[in-house]
Amino acid sequence: MTAPLPTRSATLPAVSAASALPADGTVHAANGATSRRQLLRRAGALALLPAAALPLALGGCASHDIETYRADKPVLDLRSYFNGTLDAYGIFTDRSGQVVRRFTVVMVCTWQGDQGVLDEAFTYSDGTTERRVWRLTQWPDGRYTGTAGDVVGEAQGQARGNAFRWGYTLRLPVDGKTYDVQFDDWMFLMDERVMLNKAVMTKWGIRLGEVTLSFVRRSA
């Protein structure tokens, strides 16, 4: 549920975020690069636990449905896996595939029945830090919902087999305005300690980049 962004505006083509900013006179073409850079920096600092947002609907794309993984093992139980302390290691790549940011996360996770708290502390390659606290609910049909301070509405997730898909929208302040940025995350349990996560970030329908992340549970 983790997803940072690059700090260099050059990682996005000119047709990306800056060209899609509101044409209301508040943000002008002359400062488009700065606005794009600020959006990426802010989004990068607001990363999470497995990551995604759905204006893309969960299970939405017929060619890649969560049900595809129903029989895959080992079976992922989020309450068992995200329990105790975990370490995570990730990179953000831009649309060209270049690595533009690295980060580590220490997660402290607790559950009471179907209610979970995932407290994440981020450290980025530029030395900045960030914290996000997720509050999750597990539902009987395998769905999960979650909230966090900078998440718009509820995050939506679903588990099948060894896979979990997680979707959310972050509300990011930029130049006195706010922008909603979407994350679409897929997580795959490898064994009892390791899980891999790949998240796609989009804004205005534009693909901004991807986060690749590995979670490792600490030994008891």
HELIX and SHEET records of a PDB file:
HELIX    1   1 SER A    9  THR A   11  5                                   3    
HELIX    2   2 ALA A   17  ALA A   20  1                                   4    
HELIX    3   3 ALA A   29  ASN A   31  5                                   3    
HELIX    4   4 GLY A   32  ALA A   45  1                                  14    
HELIX    5   5 ILE A   66  TYR A   69  5                                   4    
HELIX    6   6 LEU A   78  TYR A   81  1                                   4    
SHEET    1   A11 GLY A  84  THR A  93  0                                        
SHEET    2   A11 VAL A  99  GLN A 112 -1                                        
SHEET    3   A11 GLN A 115  TYR A 124 -1                                        
SHEET    4   A11 THR A 129  GLN A 138 -1                                        
SHEET    5   A11 ARG A 143  THR A 147 -1                                        
SHEET    6   A11 ALA A 155  ARG A 160 -1                                        
SHEET    7   A11 ALA A 163  VAL A 174 -1                                        
SHEET    8   A11 LYS A 177  LEU A 189 -1                                        
SHEET    9   A11 VAL A 194  LYS A 203 -1                                        
SHEET   10   A11 ILE A 206  ARG A 217 -1                                        
SHEET   11   A11 GLY A  84  THR A  93 -1                                        
END                                                                             
